[in-house]
Amino acid sequence: SGVDYQKVLKEAEKEGDVLIWDGGNNDLPFLKPDLHIVVADPHRPGHELRYYPGFVNLLLADIVIINKINTASPKHIQLVERNIKKFNPEAKIIKTESLISVSNPELIKGKKVLVVEDGPTITHGGMPYGAGYIAAKQYKAKEITDPRSCAKGSIRKAYQKYPHIGKVLPALGYTKTQIKELEKTINSCKCDAVIAGTPILLSKHLKINKPVVKIAYEIREKGRLNEILKQFLKHNYG
């Protein structure tokens, strides 16, 4: 990437006693962590073994967090847990819930909604839907609009390339062309409100002719992660 992470690390070490390095699943750590935490998604069971470098991260992990246990099926949660124990039996396993809240629930209940999801999650990420769709169900939308008939440009092509996508609209990217296509698609769909399950606030970047509901996430621990972190810090740093 052209970034000298050794220099970044040295500068960061001057600023804090503990460094939290968020690398994501798209790469291996750029440094050797004292505590390596990896998150597994039970909505995509088996992906923790199937892809590089995700599988390598699983093998290296000290702690594996199985997230979204409140919305994933018990069968899939058990499969992910078995895979972790098989390939990294020394790793501690923590389970967490991913709680979804929305800015304006009254705009969803009993209404016809359009769900816009994070593109990578539902295209090459393999998911038919994301948090936006779950929010629509959780807050009792009357109907979820299928955006296929409204899709413009590259979005229409994405539905052809990734037929597994459900009744949600993928935000493929945020270039000028992609934003314009997304804007035209949203505005041509018939619905009462738009649920934005995207990392950016759509209403700030697009001119949308419908009210937009933004979702938020909160993790609720069902295990002992907080205690493990306290013990780790006490053991290593007194």
Helices and strands as residue ranges (DSSP letters): H 5-15, E 37-40, H 47-50, H 54-60, E 63-66, H 74-87, E 92-102, G 105-107, E 112-118, H 119-122, H 131-138, E 143-144, G 147-150, H 153-161, E 169-171, H 176-188, E 193-197, H 202-205, E 212-221, H 225-237
